[in-house]
Amino acid sequence: MRRGVSLGQLATAEKSNEITAIPKLLGNLDLEGSIVTIDAAGCQKSIAEKIIVGKGDYVLALKGNQGNLHRAVIDCVIKHMENDFAEIPCRQHTELCKGHGREDELSYYQLPVPKDLPGLDQWKGLRTLGVAIRQSESAKKPTTEVR
């Protein structure tokens, strides 16, 4: 069964933050069969667990706010990129885009979470790691962004 897109919004107190608002918002949504996407501020173990308990899946942006996990994922990805993913299954997709005065090469990688990833048991439902790399060429200079 195909589900539609659900959007949610929750007013928060002036001194509140996303980390306390997101679980409240998730509690108001039917998550079953949904894929919930949240930026790095919402990359929290408790939020991931709430989504899994609600029978949904998640895509969370990982940044330095999860220091040990962030470092371990970087190390894992670099290790496997160095040998062109010869030791692990990896889905890859690359596309070229032109616009805004630049040419971008976007490369996406998706690989299974290593069983020895530090703290894996604390992240309910974590199954894959994804990396997006943008290499841009413009009149100014070449740039690379990794997420």
N, C-alpha and C positions, 0 to 999 in steps of 0.2 A: 504494500500500500504506500503510495506516495503522499507525503505530508506537505502542507504549505509552509510558508515562512511565518514565523512568529516574532514579533518585536515586543519588547517590554520597556517600560520606563517607570522609575520610582523616584519621587521627590525625596530629597534627603535634607537633614538639618544642615545649617550653615557650616558647622565645624565637623561634619561627618566626612567619611571618605568612601571610596569605592569598595574597599575590602569588607566593610560592614554592610553596605547596601546590596552588593551582589547576592549574598545568600538569601536575603529577604525577597529580592526580585525573583530568584530561582524558585523560591517556595510558592510563588504565585503563578508559575507557568507549568504546563503539562510538558515534561521533558521527554516522555517516552518516544523513542525512535528519532529524537532530534539530535542535531549536532550543534553544540553551543560553542561559539567562538568568543574569546575574551582576550584583551590586550594584557601586557605584562603585569599591570597592577593586580589583575585578577588571577594570576598564576599562583594559586595557593592550594595546599593539600586539601584543606577542608572544602574548598569550592569544587575541586575535582571530585571529591567523594560525594558531595551533594548531587552533582550531575549524574554520577554512576548510580547512586541509590534511586534517583528519579528515572532510571532506565534510559538515560541519554548517553551520548558520547561528547567528547570535548576536543577542541583545538585551542591550546593556550600558548600565548607568546611567552617565550622564556628569555629573560634578560638577567642582569646581574643581581636583581632582587632575590634570586634563589642561588646564592653564591656557589655552594658545593655542587649542586645539580648542574648549574650553568657551566662550571669548569669541567665537570665530568662529561657533559654532552659535547662541549667543544673538543676535548681530548679524543673522544670516541670518533667524532666526525672526521677530524684531521687524520687520525690513524687510518681510517678506512679510505679516505680520499687519496692518501699517499700511495696506496696500492690499487687504486681505481676500483674499490669495492670488491676485490677478488675473493675475500673471505666471508662476505656477508651479502645476502640478497638486498638489492637496492633498486627502487623504482626511480627513474630519472626522466626529466622533461626539460627541454630548452626551447625558448622562443626568442625571436628578434622583434623589437618594437621601435618605431620611429615616431618622434613627436616632441614638442616642447624644446626644439633646437638640439636634440640629442638622439643618439642611437643607443638602445639598451639591449643587452643580452641577458635574459632572465633564465636562470638555471634552478631547477627544483630537485631536491633529493628526498626520498622517504625510505627509511630503513627501520628494521625491527629494533626495539629497545634491547640492549645487551642484558642478559640475565644477571651480570655482576655490576650493573649500574648502581652506584652508591645511593642508598635511600629508596630504591625502587619499590620496596614493600610498603612505603608510606604514600605512594601515589596510586590510588585505586584506579584501575582501568587503563593505566598507561601502557600502550602497546607499540607505538611507533614514534620515531623522531623525524622531524621534517626540517629541512634547511632551504632557505631561499637566498640566492646570490644574484645581485644586480651589478653588472659591469656596464658602465656608461661611458660613451665617448661624446664629447661636445667640443665646441671651439675653445673652451677654457682649458680643460685637462681631463684625462681619464680618471674615473673614480670607481671604487668597488664598495658595495654595501652587503653585509652578511646578516641574515636574521635567522 
